[in-house]
Amino acid sequence: MLTRFSQISNWSCLCAGVLVMQIFALGSLPYELFEPWDKMFHFLAYAALTLLAWIATDGRRPLPVVAGGMVIAMLDELRQAAIPARAADVSDFLTGALAVIITGAMLFWLTGKNSGAKKQCAES
């Protein structure tokens, strides 16, 4: 029987995978879908991806979460460079990378993973 955390972790992994597939699917279109708002949507998509990966790992692996998000942003732009009607955009990569870094830093700070002291349980 799965614990509550493993159910949430599995659900977060599934949602993160669906989000990555959507990022790559929308990036393969021969045109920019949300032209005036594309940077905002890049930021929101990569912030959501970072949040889902953080939840899936319970915040135990902040550096791989941030590095993985940045790699996905880079691969998305490199793949777009291979599509004849598209071009890689450095500002799109930087927007995605900035979203991953800001979200990861905020989650690191908010969840208390930055404190070296162990939290005491209620029974202590």
Residue pairs with C-beta under 8 A, 6 or more apart in sequence:
2 10
5 58
8 55
9 55
9 56
9 57
9 58
12 52
12 53
12 55
12 56
13 52
13 56
15 52
16 49
16 52
16 53
16 56
19 45
19 48
19 49
19 52
20 49
20 72
22 45
23 45
23 49
23 72
23 76
24 76
24 79
26 33
27 76
27 79
27 80
27 86
28 79
28 80
28 83
28 86
29 86
30 83
30 84
30 85
30 86
31 85
32 38
34 41
38 92
39 91
39 92
39 95
42 92
42 95
42 96
42 99
43 95
43 96
43 98
43 99
44 99
45 96
45 99
46 69
46 72
46 73
46 95
46 96
46 97
46 99
46 100
46 103
47 99
47 100
47 102
47 103
49 69
49 72
49 100
50 65
50 66
50 69
50 99
50 100
50 103
50 104
50 107
51 103
51 107
53 65
53 68
53 69
54 62
54 65
54 103
54 104
54 107
57 64
57 65
59 107
59 108
59 111
59 113
62 104
62 107
62 108
62 113
65 104
66 100
66 101
66 104
69 96
69 97
69 99
69 100
69 104
70 96
70 97
70 100
70 101
72 96
73 92
73 93
73 96
73 97
73 100
74 93
74 97
76 92
76 93
76 96
77 88
77 89
77 90
77 92
77 93
78 88
80 86
80 87
80 88
80 89
81 87
81 88
107 113
108 114
112 119
